[in-house]
């Protein structure tokens, strides 16, 4: 049955792509309707994100990365689709950005709180730079949506601090440097730098030139995570690009590796670097997927150990929504670049799993976390 299905894929690639687009557009509408209807905090600003299946608020804590992502998504859809190029979507993004700037961002040091209360009082500050990254891309995309330069100025101001923390001195993040824990190259840092550069620059050639050296550095740092002759992508390597010992050194996060792969592919396409394209598609995307796919019960594992030992993360065999979304993006991009049917086949495999297991058919939106067998966690 599977071989017959893939034969049909080869014969009907265009028709299937049309079908995928139609399904995804319907799903996008259901998801957007859910958030537009349930998440806007009209009293205090920002977005309420701890919602039950039917949209009831069960916690009013606001998370910076989710606020930033929602502003970015509204702006991206406003900028690039006809259906969501509406004043309702734009005004929601503007109000969300105001809450972000007023309550999450600290102007004195450019740090962004990880969580705040519904009213905007700070709760927790992470020792990571992810929230700042989402703040930056939100402001950059909002600048394009509103055509107001002050949002881009804000994005670039915070991005300058982010680059300093990543490349020069991370002490403002508050993470102590202990003797038994030397500095490492963690994949999350260069890959998010590369993504932020792509989002801030967009199609602006002058901006791209401005950040060219930083992008090249980020790519070099990401490539260092391809170890053992390119057969594994490790989450952590030494500053000199060597494999580390222990569980942390053997840790694999297939979703992260696939996500890094399409960041690399996007960059390689922009600068017309064919060898880098191949590395992105074959090493980061395809091999990570093949390692991470659960052949027994389907879906992408959250974490793996490169030597097959039990991963230390308790949720290692859970199936989370985001690695599957990253795989959908990555395989579709790879197919667009090459027209190689193998990438469309992998896209179809992930598509069928994701749209069968994650979609909440009754209420809209997706489930975030599944058990290994695909049941809702």
Secondary structure, 3 states (H helix, E strand, C coil): CHHHHHHHHHHCHHHHHHHHHHHHHHHHHHHHHHHHHHCECCCCCCECCEECCCCCEEECCEEHHHHHHHHHHHHHHHHHCCCCCCHHHHHHHHHHHHHHHHHHECCCCCCECCEECCCCCEEECCCCCHHHHHHHHHHHHHHHHHCCHHHHHHHHHHHHHHHHHHHCCCHHHCCCCCCCCCCCEEHHHHHHHHHHHHHHHCCCHHHHHHCHHHHHHHHHHHHCCEECCCCEECCEECCCCCECCHHHHHEECHHHHHHHHHHHHHHHHHHCCHHHHHHHHHHHHHHHHHHHECCCCCCECCCEECCCCCCCCCCCCCEEHHHHHHHHHHHHHHHHHHCCHHHHHHHHHHHHHHHHHCECCCCCCECCEECCCCCEC
